[in-house]
Amino acid sequence: MPSAAEQLAANFNFGSFAKATELRQRLLFTFGVLIVARLGTFIPMPGIDPTALAHMISQQQGGLLDVFNVLAGGAVQRMAIFALGIMPYISASIIIQLMTTVVPRLEELKKDGEAGRKTINQYTRYGTVGLAALQAFGIAVGLERMNGVVIDPGWAFRISAVITLTGGTILLMWLGEQITARGVGNGISLIIFAGIIARFPTYISQIFESGRTGAISPIGIIAIILGAVGLVGVIVFMERAQRRLLVQYPKRQVGQRMFGGEASHLPLKLNVSGVIPPIFASSILLMPTTVAAFNGSNVSNWLQTVVTYIGPGQPLYLILYALMIIFFSFFYTSIIFNPEETAENLKKYGGFIPGIRPGKKTAEYIDYVLTRITVVGGLYLAAVCLIPEFLRGGAYTLPMGGTSILIMVSVTMDTVAQIQSHLIAQQYEGLIKKSKLRGMRR
């Protein structure tokens, strides 16, 4: 028998949007904020020569700036006020999550409910400001080393760059929080999603331009489209995949009534870490290439050798990329999911996994299952991200990277799920109102 929620989800239709006034307002607010975020990617940072900058960015294809440019929605290639994007906030969040496992004060705040969560969020904001300022200063110094990019090098430019880029990141962080609170979906993820989608027409035009010039045959274009659709299908399937652990709750008698005895499930996603592992792996591997590009002709011999062997598309790069994705899958999963805490919560509420003793044994079993599915999840992430890399420079090159496709699909799925939950909640409210009216008539 399907549950009430499943029945409502099966019966909902687009006519429900006409009655969902609050949902429409949330969607309009989300679109409005995303438009503001996109406009910020076209406001240039002061003190930059656009022509020299465009030449420098063209030499950075495949480097770290190219990755940041995708995540920032093209703001890096224009060196706009949103050039840092939202990456400092993501990095600060991960650092704070790491510190909650080693700093007792933060661990207590994590267990302190809503008040503790607000305090941790405040620490994350402070960390975002610090990281953004540090990265902005590094970008300013790096731009000064590129001949002709900075009109008037010096401390005045560096200070203005730090203020401008840090302020842009803070504004993006605030806009993302507003979407999460008053809109639909996760604001930070949607801002990155909007930046990738904004470049989608460019990707499409590149494919058809290659077809027009004869670089790609019509069969090749069809193969690229079918390959992209198939890759999206695999991502959707794997992102929805989960291992459900059966959890049983014992019966208990209160007065003359019997409670409990029902069974539930503890869902463990196949890909717990999301898109963080590919982003971190590519950022680390592309760092030498970016440093070499910033230094121009002053690159040392050892750095040039490193760039030659681990440049994008090289065999060693592909091997290291896959290994680092799998490593960060385990690393980030261990940060955001604590088997001991989960086992303790089950024990507290009387739940247990059949055949497993509550407490430490349950934690060990959950950790064992989580490790096995994380292996599959890490291999899946590595495969999705390596497919475009294997095709790099070939006849059927995919214009989008695996990380971009992962972000697009996962954010779309999460947002659609939230929209559906809003519609289901409204249907529940409608049923409750109807039942009250019927009761009053009787």
GUKEKOL-186916 format. One record per residue (C-alpha): chain; x, y, z; residue in one letter; residue number from 1. Coordinates in pm, whole numbers. Layout:
N
 kette     xx     yy     zz rest  nr
     A      X      Y      Z    a NUM
...
END
This chain:
442
 kette     xx     yy     zz rest  nr
     A      0      0      0    m   1
     A    148    341    -96    p   2
     A    162    601    174    s   3
     A    -55    914    174    a   4
     A    243   1123     64    a   5
     A    311    888   -230    e   6
     A    -56    902   -334    q   7
     A    -53   1281   -326    l   8
     A    274   1294   -520    a   9
     A    128   1064   -784    a  10
     A   -186   1276   -821    n  11
     A    -28   1622   -829    f  12
     A    -40   1808  -1164    n  13
     A     66   2140  -1307    f  14
     A   -277   2281  -1226    g  15
     A   -164   2274   -864    s  16
     A     73   2563   -939    f  17
     A   -226   2793   -996    a  18
     A   -333   2740   -635    k  19
     A     17   2742   -483    a  20
     A     43   3116   -415    t  21
     A    329   3085   -167    e  22
     A    525   2857   -402    l  23
     A    485   3104   -689    r  24
     A    615   3384   -469    q  25
     A    912   3173   -364    r  26
     A    992   3086   -725    l  27
     A    970   3450   -837    l  28
     A   1194   3554   -550    f  29
     A   1447   3284   -644    t  30
     A   1452   3391  -1009    f  31
     A   1491   3756   -910    g  32
     A   1789   3685   -685    v  33
     A   1954   3467   -949    l  34
     A   1919   3751  -1202    i  35
     A   2096   3984   -959    v  36
     A   2371   3725   -914    a  37
     A   2413   3698  -1292    r  38
     A   2428   4077  -1338    l  39
     A   2719   4090  -1092    g  40
     A   2926   3870  -1323    t  41
     A   2924   4149  -1585    f  42
     A   3040   4434  -1357    i  43
     A   3419   4456  -1410    p  44
     A   3670   4506  -1132    m  45
     A   3841   4851  -1154    p  46
     A   4200   4886  -1274    g  47
     A   4197   4604  -1534    i  48
     A   4272   4624  -1908    d  49
     A   3998   4410  -2071    p  50
     A   4199   4333  -2387    t  51
     A   4509   4213  -2200    a  52
     A   4286   4018  -1960    l  53
     A   4110   3837  -2246    a  54
     A   4451   3738  -2388    h  55
     A   4564   3608  -2047    m  56
     A   4244   3407  -1993    i  57
     A   4281   3250  -2340    s  58
     A   4617   3110  -2227    q  59
     A   4456   2964  -1912    q  60
     A   4232   2715  -2094    q  61
     A   4233   2394  -1894    g  62
     A   4389   2560  -1588    g  63
     A   4254   2632  -1241    l  64
     A   4110   2967  -1351    l  65
     A   3909   2780  -1613    d  66
     A   3752   2565  -1339    v  67
     A   3675   2870  -1125    f  68
     A   3540   3047  -1432    n  69
     A   3284   2769  -1485    v  70
     A   3178   2770  -1119    l  71
     A   3159   3153  -1119    a  72
     A   2947   3164  -1433    g  73
     A   3206   3334  -1654    g  74
     A   3292   3606  -1400    a  75
     A   3663   3515  -1396    v  76
     A   3718   3571  -1768    q  77
     A   3571   3921  -1722    r  78
     A   3739   3962  -1379    m  79
     A   3404   4085  -1246    a  80
     A   3318   4168   -887    i  81
     A   3187   3810   -848    f  82
     A   3510   3656   -987    a  83
     A   3577   3462   -664    l  84
     A   3228   3318   -682    g  85
     A   3101   3121   -388    i  86
     A   3405   2892   -352    m  87
     A   3545   3073    -41    p  88
     A   3216   3001    136    y  89
     A   3225   2633     36    i  90
     A   3587   2605    151    s  91
     A   3508   2777    482    a  92
     A   3212   2543    539    s  93
     A   3431   2237    488    i  94
     A   3702   2376    719    i  95
     A   3445   2443    993    i  96
     A   3302   2092    947    q  97
     A   3652   1951    987    l  98
     A   3710   2157   1301    m  99
     A   3387   2031   1460    t 100
     A   3548   1687   1480    t 101
     A   3863   1810   1660    v 102
     A   3756   2122   1854    v 103
     A   3539   2034   2157    p 104
     A   3372   2377   2162    r 105
     A   3251   2342   1803    l 106
     A   3144   1983   1867    e 107
     A   2926   2104   2154    e 108
     A   2776   2376   1935    l 109
     A   2694   2116   1669    k 110
     A   2491   1921   1924    k 111
     A   2328   2235   2066    d 112
     A   2038   2246   1821    g 113
     A   1929   2559   1636    e 114
     A   2127   2801   1854    a 115
     A   2450   2608   1797    g 116
     A   2385   2588   1423    r 117
     A   2346   2966   1403    k 118
     A   2675   3017   1586    t 119
     A   2856   2775   1354    i 120
     A   2706   2955   1053    n 121
     A   2842   3281   1190    q 122
     A   3190   3129   1222    y 123
     A   3156   3008    862    t 124
     A   3080   3363    747    r 125
     A   3388   3496    927    y 126
     A   3597   3223    765    g 127
     A   3451   3312    425    t 128
     A   3561   3674    463    v 129
     A   3914   3568    560    g 130
     A   3953   3317    277    l 131
     A   3803   3554     20    a 132
     A   4040   3834    124    a 133
     A   4339   3599    104    l 134
     A   4240   3468   -240    q 135
     A   4164   3819   -367    a 136
     A   4508   3939   -261    f 137
     A   4669   3642   -437    g 138
     A   4472   3716   -755    i 139
     A   4573   4084   -740    a 140
     A   4942   3997   -707    v 141
     A   4913   3737   -983    g 142
     A   4745   3984  -1219    l 143
     A   5022   4235  -1159    e 144
     A   5273   3978  -1283    r 145
     A   5088   3949  -1614    m 146
     A   5220   4216  -1850    n 147
     A   4965   4485  -1927    g 148
     A   4668   4334  -1740    v 149
     A   4676   4582  -1451    v 150
     A   4667   4946  -1561    i 151
     A   4835   5090  -1250    d 152
     A   5005   4820  -1036    p 153
     A   5068   4887   -670    g 154
     A   4912   4873   -326    w 155
     A   4620   5091   -431    a 156
     A   4517   4829   -687    f 157
     A   4573   4543   -444    r 158
     A   4360   4702   -172    i 159
     A   4080   4789   -416    s 160
     A   4091   4433   -558    a 161
     A   4067   4277   -210    v 162
     A   3775   4503   -114    i 163
     A   3592   4449   -444    t 164
     A   3632   4072   -473    l 165
     A   3571   4005   -103    t 166
     A   3262   4225   -109    g 167
     A   3135   4036   -415    g 168
     A   3174   3701   -238    t 169
     A   2998   3832     74    i 170
     A   2710   3960   -141    l 171
     A   2683   3623   -317    l 172
     A   2685   3443     19    m 173
     A   2403   3669    145    w 174
     A   2201   3618   -175    l 175
     A   2240   3242   -142    g 176
     A   2119   3251    218    e 177
     A   1818   3459    113    q 178
     A   1723   3201   -152    i 179
     A   1750   2919    102    t 180
     A   1535   3106    355    a 181
     A   1276   3275    131    r 182
     A   1300   3094   -202    g 183
     A   1313   2736   -330    v 184
     A   1618   2511   -315    g 185
     A   1967   2552   -176    n 186
     A   2076   2906   -257    g 187
     A   2450   2841   -282    i 188
     A   2399   2546   -516    s 189
     A   2150   2739   -731    l 190
     A   2393   3029   -779    i 191
     A   2657   2787   -911    i 192
     A   2389   2613  -1118    f 193
     A   2278   2942  -1275    a 194
     A   2636   3024  -1371    g 195
     A   2679   2689  -1549    i 196
     A   2341   2715  -1724    i 197
     A   2431   3068  -1845    a 198
     A   2724   2920  -2038    r 199
     A   2512   2642  -2186    f 200
     A   2424   2835  -2508    p 201
     A   2799   2887  -2563    t 202
     A   2859   2513  -2535    y 203
     A   2579   2440  -2782    i 204
     A   2707   2700  -3029    s 205
     A   3057   2550  -3008    q 206
     A   2926   2208  -3106    i 207
     A   2725   2336  -3403    f 208
     A   3004   2571  -3513    e 209
     A   3238   2272  -3518    s 210
     A   2979   2091  -3727    g 211
     A   2949   2387  -3966    r 212
     A   3324   2408  -4020    t 213
     A   3352   2032  -4068    g 214
     A   3554   1968  -3752    a 215
     A   3276   1737  -3633    i 216
     A   3055   1530  -3863    s 217
     A   2674   1523  -3822    p 218
     A   2708   1172  -3681    i 219
     A   2960   1309  -3430    g 220
     A   2714   1578  -3317    i 221
     A   2444   1315  -3270    i 222
     A   2693   1099  -3077    a 223
     A   2778   1392  -2846    i 224
     A   2409   1465  -2779    i 225
     A   2326   1099  -2714    l 226
     A   2637   1063  -2495    g 227
     A   2539   1368  -2288    a 228
     A   2182   1239  -2246    v 229
     A   2311    896  -2146    g 230
     A   2554   1050  -1897    l 231
     A   2271   1253  -1742    v 232
     A   2063    936  -1713    g 233
     A   2346    755  -1533    v 234
     A   2394   1048  -1294    i 235
     A   2021   1062  -1213    v 236
     A   2014    688  -1144    f 237
     A   2327    692   -926    m 238
     A   2228   1006   -734    e 239
     A   1895    848   -643    r 240
     A   2054    515   -550    a 241
     A   2073    435   -179    q 242
     A   2122    144     54    r 243
     A   1840    113    306    r 244
     A   1921    -45    639    l 245
     A   1621   -199    813    l 246
     A   1558    -41   1156    v 247
     A   1315   -205   1399    q 248
     A   1150    -33   1694    y 249
     A   1032   -248   1989    p 250
     A    677   -251   2115    k 251
     A    599    -72   2440    r 252
     A    283    -54   2641    q 253
     A    152    275   2781    v 254
     A   -152    209   2997    g 255
     A   -376    -24   2801    q 256
     A   -243     84   2462    r 257
     A     45    -67   2269    m 258
     A    287    161   2082    f 259
     A    582     98   1852    g 260
     A    674   -227   1689    g 261
     A    694    -71   1342    e 262
     A    987   -103   1104    a 263
     A   1167    184    933    s 264
     A   1472    234    714    h 265
     A   1800    419    751    l 266
     A   1880    543    396    p 267
     A   2248    569    301    l 268
     A   2306    749    -29    k 269
     A   2547    593   -273    l 270
     A   2711    932   -326    n 271
     A   2711   1098     16    v 272
     A   2986   1349    -69    s 273
     A   2809   1510   -368    g 274
     A   3021   1717   -610    v 275
     A   3284   1826   -356    i 276
     A   3545   1554   -443    p 277
     A   3576   1646   -813    p 278
     A   3600   2018   -733    i 279
     A   3875   1968   -476    f 280
     A   4064   1714   -687    a 281
     A   4068   1935   -996    s 282
     A   4162   2244   -792    s 283
     A   4469   2073   -645    i 284
     A   4583   1911   -969    l 285
     A   4547   2230  -1175    l 286
     A   4733   2446   -925    m 287
     A   5082   2392  -1084    p 288
     A   4946   2478  -1431    t 289
     A   4791   2799  -1299    t 290
     A   5107   2904  -1112    v 291
     A   5314   2842  -1425    a 292
     A   5078   3053  -1637    a 293
     A   5092   3343  -1388    f 294
     A   5473   3339  -1387    n 295
     A   5495   3342  -1767    g 296
     A   5853   3304  -1889    s 297
     A   5992   3296  -1534    n 298
     A   5878   2938  -1474    v 299
     A   6140   2719  -1306    s 300
     A   6250   2396  -1473    n 301
     A   6103   2167  -1206    w 302
     A   5763   2339  -1226    l 303
     A   5764   2315  -1604    q 304
     A   5840   1943  -1573    t 305
     A   5551   1895  -1330    v 306
     A   5315   2083  -1564    v 307
     A   5428   1868  -1857    t 308
     A   5349   1540  -1679    y 309
     A   5030   1634  -1493    i 310
     A   4878   1874  -1743    g 311
     A   4510   1820  -1837    p 312
     A   4468   1518  -2060    g 313
     A   4800   1357  -1966    q 314
     A   4790    992  -1846    p 315
     A   4939   1078  -1505    l 316
     A   4683   1357  -1463    y 317
     A   4396   1117  -1533    l 318
     A   4529    859  -1285    i 319
     A   4586   1115  -1010    l 320
     A   4248   1277  -1081    y 321
     A   4065    946  -1034    a 322
     A   4259    854   -717    l 323
     A   4203   1198   -562    m 324
     A   3830   1189   -637    i 325
     A   3801    853   -460    i 326
     A   4013    979   -170    f 327
     A   3803   1295   -122    f 328
     A   3485   1085   -148    s 329
     A   3595    892    162    f 330
     A   3736   1201    329    f 331
     A   3427   1420    290    y 332
     A   3187   1135    369    t 333
     A   3370   1081    700    s 334
     A   3319   1452    778    i 335
     A   2947   1482    710    i 336
     A   2833   1136    829    f 337
     A   2919   1001   1172    n 338
     A   2822    631   1220    p 339
     A   2876    651   1597    e 340
     A   2639    947   1629    e 341
     A   2379    772   1413    t 342
     A   2405    453   1619    a 343
     A   2371    654   1941    e 344
     A   2057    826   1814    n 345
     A   1905    492   1717    l 346
     A   1981    355   2062    k 347
     A   1836    663   2229    k 348
     A   1500    621   2056    y 349
     A   1492    242   2098    g 350
     A   1569    156   1737    g 351
     A   1799   -128   1636    f 352
     A   1916   -307   1323    i 353
     A   1794   -671   1335    p 354
     A   2080   -907   1418    g 355
     A   2312   -624   1528    i 356
     A   2368   -530   1890    r 357
     A   2283   -162   1965    p 358
     A   2566     82   2033    g 359
     A   2922     14   1919    k 360
     A   2835   -291   1707    k 361
     A   2569    -91   1521    t 362
     A   2818    190   1455    a 363
     A   3070    -61   1320    e 364
     A   2808   -219   1095    y 365
     A   2693    120    958    i 366
     A   3057    216    898    d 367
     A   3116   -116    717    y 368
     A   2816    -64    487    v 369
     A   2901    302    431    l 370
     A   3260    215    334    t 371
     A   3143    -37     75    r 372
     A   2892    198    -91    i 373
     A   3143    486    -81    t 374
     A   3379    274   -292    v 375
     A   3106    246   -555    v 376
     A   3019    615   -518    g 377
     A   3382    722   -558    g 378
     A   3428    505   -867    l 379
     A   3107    648  -1013    y 380
     A   3225   1007   -957    l 381
     A   3566    928  -1107    a 382
     A   3406    768  -1414    a 383
     A   3169   1061  -1475    v 384
     A   3450   1316  -1445    c 385
     A   3701   1117  -1651    l 386
     A   3476   1061  -1954    i 387
     A   3512   1425  -2078    p 388
     A   3886   1412  -1994    e 389
     A   3936   1099  -2207    f 390
     A   3760   1277  -2493    l 391
     A   3973   1592  -2454    r 392
     A   4126   1680  -2787    g 393
     A   3946   1399  -2967    g 394
     A   3693   1415  -3246    a 395
     A   3395   1401  -3010    y 396
     A   3509   1636  -2733    t 397
     A   3237   1723  -2481    l 398
     A   3229   2101  -2424    p 399
     A   3118   2058  -2061    m 400
     A   3317   1887  -1788    g 401
     A   3184   1605  -1575    g 402
     A   3175   1830  -1267    t 403
     A   2947   2079  -1444    s 404
     A   2707   1805  -1552    i 405
     A   2707   1660  -1197    l 406
     A   2619   1999  -1049    i 407
     A   2344   2064  -1304    m 408
     A   2174   1728  -1253    v 409
     A   2203   1713   -872    s 410
     A   2082   2072   -818    v 411
     A   1792   2018  -1058    t 412
     A   1687   1703   -874    m 413
     A   1706   1871   -532    d 414
     A   1511   2176   -647    t 415
     A   1238   1971   -815    v 416
     A   1207   1762   -497    a 417
     A   1158   2078   -290    q 418
     A    896   2212   -533    i 419
     A    715   1880   -515    q 420
     A    726   1885   -134    s 421
     A    569   2235   -135    h 422
     A    289   2111   -362    l 423
     A    231   1803   -148    i 424
     A    219   2020    166    a 425
     A    -42   2242      0    q 426
     A   -248   1939    -97    q 427
     A   -237   1824    266    y 428
     A   -360   2168    375    e 429
     A   -641   2148    119    g 430
     A   -748   1805    245    l 431
     A   -745   1927    606    i 432
     A   -960   2230    518    k 433
     A  -1206   2010    330    k 434
     A  -1233   1769    623    s 435
     A  -1299   2060    862    k 436
     A  -1571   2198    636    l 437
     A  -1737   1857    615    r 438
     A  -1722   1825    994    g 439
     A  -1887   2165   1039    m 440
     A  -2166   2076    794    r 441
     A  -2237   1758    984    r 442
END
